[in-house]
């Protein structure tokens, strides 16, 4: 049972990877200048295709992630992205500690204070 769910997950990732490639290709045909992605999952998919199809890519990061997998993913996204927007200096330092060029990272705080809620 575990094996089947693992195989299904692999096929889902592959399907989403291909789907995101088609989506980025359609954007390129429509003369879209830049892709702005706001989650780690979409950053992973769109970073690759944007780099391959020579479309500017901005990654947006909201959280601190630790571990070797996230270090590799952050480095990969950092290579593909034109800019990375982080919502705090702590998030920025997380990316820098994973080897991403600090010059590519901009800190832009959330527009609404948490006190609002």
C-alpha positions as CSV (number, residue, x, y, z in Angstrom):
1,X,0.0,0.0,0.0
2,X,2.8,2.4,0.9
3,X,4.6,1.6,-2.3
4,X,1.4,2.5,-4.4
5,X,1.0,5.8,-2.7
6,X,4.6,6.6,-3.3
7,X,4.3,5.8,-7.0
8,X,1.1,7.9,-7.2
9,X,2.9,10.8,-5.5
10,X,5.8,10.6,-8.0
11,X,3.3,10.6,-11.0
12,X,1.5,13.6,-9.5
13,X,4.8,15.6,-9.1
14,X,5.7,14.7,-12.7
15,X,2.2,15.7,-14.0
16,X,2.4,19.0,-12.2
17,X,5.9,19.6,-13.5
18,X,4.7,19.1,-17.1
19,X,1.6,21.2,-16.5
20,X,3.6,24.1,-15.1
21,X,5.9,23.9,-18.1
22,X,2.9,24.2,-20.5
23,X,1.6,27.1,-18.4
24,X,4.9,29.0,-18.6
25,X,5.2,28.3,-22.3
26,X,1.8,29.8,-22.8
27,X,2.9,32.9,-20.8
28,X,5.9,33.2,-23.0
29,X,3.8,33.1,-26.2
30,X,1.6,35.8,-24.7
31,X,4.6,38.0,-24.1
32,X,4.5,37.8,-20.3
33,X,7.6,39.6,-19.0
34,X,7.8,38.2,-15.5
35,X,6.5,35.4,-13.3
36,X,6.0,36.1,-9.6
37,X,5.4,33.0,-7.6
38,X,4.4,33.0,-3.9
39,X,4.8,29.5,-2.5
40,X,7.7,27.1,-2.2
41,X,5.9,24.5,-4.3
42,X,5.2,26.9,-7.2
43,X,8.7,28.3,-6.9
44,X,10.2,24.9,-7.5
45,X,8.1,24.3,-10.6
46,X,8.1,27.7,-12.2
47,X,11.8,28.5,-11.4
48,X,12.9,25.7,-13.7
49,X,10.6,26.6,-16.6
50,X,11.2,30.4,-16.3
51,X,15.0,29.8,-16.5
52,X,14.6,27.4,-19.4
53,X,12.4,29.7,-21.4
54,X,14.2,32.9,-20.4
55,X,11.4,34.6,-18.5
56,X,12.3,36.7,-15.5
57,X,11.2,35.0,-12.3
58,X,10.6,36.4,-8.8
59,X,10.2,34.0,-5.9
60,X,8.3,35.0,-2.8
61,X,9.1,33.4,0.6
62,X,7.1,33.5,3.7
63,X,8.7,31.0,6.0
64,X,11.9,29.7,7.5
65,X,12.8,26.2,6.3
66,X,15.6,24.1,7.7
67,X,17.3,20.9,6.5
68,X,19.4,19.7,3.6
69,X,16.4,19.4,1.3
70,X,15.4,23.0,1.8
71,X,19.0,24.1,1.5
72,X,19.2,22.5,-1.9
73,X,15.8,23.9,-3.0
74,X,16.6,27.4,-1.9
75,X,20.0,27.3,-3.7
76,X,18.2,26.0,-6.9
77,X,15.5,28.7,-6.7
78,X,18.2,31.3,-6.0
79,X,20.0,30.3,-9.2
80,X,16.9,30.5,-11.3
81,X,15.3,33.6,-9.8
82,X,16.0,37.2,-10.8
83,X,14.9,38.3,-7.3
84,X,13.6,36.7,-4.1
85,X,11.2,38.6,-1.9
86,X,11.2,37.7,1.8
87,X,8.7,39.0,4.3
88,X,11.2,39.5,7.1
89,X,14.9,39.7,7.8
90,X,14.8,36.3,9.5
91,X,13.5,34.7,6.3
92,X,16.2,36.5,4.3
93,X,18.9,35.3,6.6
94,X,17.5,31.7,6.2
95,X,18.0,32.0,2.4
96,X,21.4,33.6,2.8
97,X,22.5,30.8,5.2
98,X,21.5,28.3,2.4
99,X,24.0,29.9,0.0
100,X,21.7,32.3,-1.9
101,X,23.3,35.5,-3.1
102,X,22.2,38.2,-0.7
103,X,22.0,40.8,-3.6
104,X,19.1,38.8,-5.1
105,X,17.0,39.1,-1.9
106,X,14.7,42.0,-1.0
107,X,12.8,42.3,2.2
108,X,9.3,43.6,1.8
109,X,7.2,43.3,4.9
110,X,3.5,42.3,4.8
111,X,1.2,45.2,4.0
112,X,-1.2,44.7,6.9
113,X,-0.1,44.6,10.5
114,X,-0.9,41.5,12.5
115,X,-2.6,43.8,15.0
116,X,-5.3,44.4,12.4
117,X,-6.6,40.9,13.0
